[in-house]
Amino acid sequence: MDLNKLIVLPTNIEQRVFFVDGDEKYIADRFVEHMTKKHLKGCIEEMNLHKIEQISDLKDIEEKIVTLPFMCDVRMIVVSDFIKIAAEMLKSNEDLDSFISKVPETTVLVLLNGRVDKRSIVYKYFKKKKLIIDAKRLTPESYEAWIDDFIKTRGISIAKVDKKYLIQQLGYFNKERPKNMYDSESELKKLLGSLNERRIIERKDFEGLLDTMGETNIFRLTDSLSEAHTASALESLEILCEMGEPEIKILFMISRHFRQIMKVKSLQSGGCSKEETMKTLGIKSDFVFKKNLRYGRGLEMGTIGKIMELCMETELKCKSLSSQKRLAIEVLICEIGSAITEGKQR
């Protein structure tokens, strides 16, 4: 679905700063992709797109925004959790004016925030300047339109009554623990992958197929780890622990995830076909195979090996420190994020 059907995109072609507000990460990520394609088309993305996930001082941002682009008209900086540092260090409109004035015409600055207190000075400032991009959760009408587009663009159809039941099963509007759009996308891909050449979704196709919340969050955790999104992985871990998932099970799933990535990468590098690889490893879903293949392409074998060593070390810690299993896994998540980041910088 076109992004402009989900959110209101900026119309000012000279705008260089974008304050993204809202807890629907899927939309925030799609906005970053949209801006990347718009401003870095034909450029070397690796040299002109810089993401800052953890900041302790505004200088971390200011140093990056003044760096000139490499063989491109602009350089794009994406800052996660900007509001956390902004609330501490930008106390007035004058402070905010000073910060914004440092963004040159050669830089596009995207500030990701999650849900922001609308009463805060920072939010009011960006609202007044018309620099806010809303990445909030979808309304029932928008969500249904997104589902329709997701299914129809893949040449699949579903009866209206079954679609309503599917939306209910996806849990996006669950009041107690609502799922997000990434959860919905993952479930829909899995559902479509199970149709085996059929072009119509029936209720029997998704009854009992969709993941429980615990399984969904485990997959969210492992996916976040593979992309070095440490904050998101820690959030998923917190939810899993609150739901009573055993730490040892979580650790097993993390280890299993990277072991499967390693095996897929190894077999593919050895010349095995997709079909041979899936049969050898017992992978039944085309979606799972493609995801493991994609993650494997982004990781060096040495990095995956390092992660497996970290998992084994954590298992030993969990056995010897039975009362601190969660802390051990939190440390593991941070170490995996650092290992992947360092591996990509080499």
Summary of the structure (lengths in Angstrom):
residues: 346
radius of gyration: 21.7
end to end distance: 36.2
largest distance: 62.4
contacts: 1006
relative contact order: 0.09
helix: 61%
strand: 8%
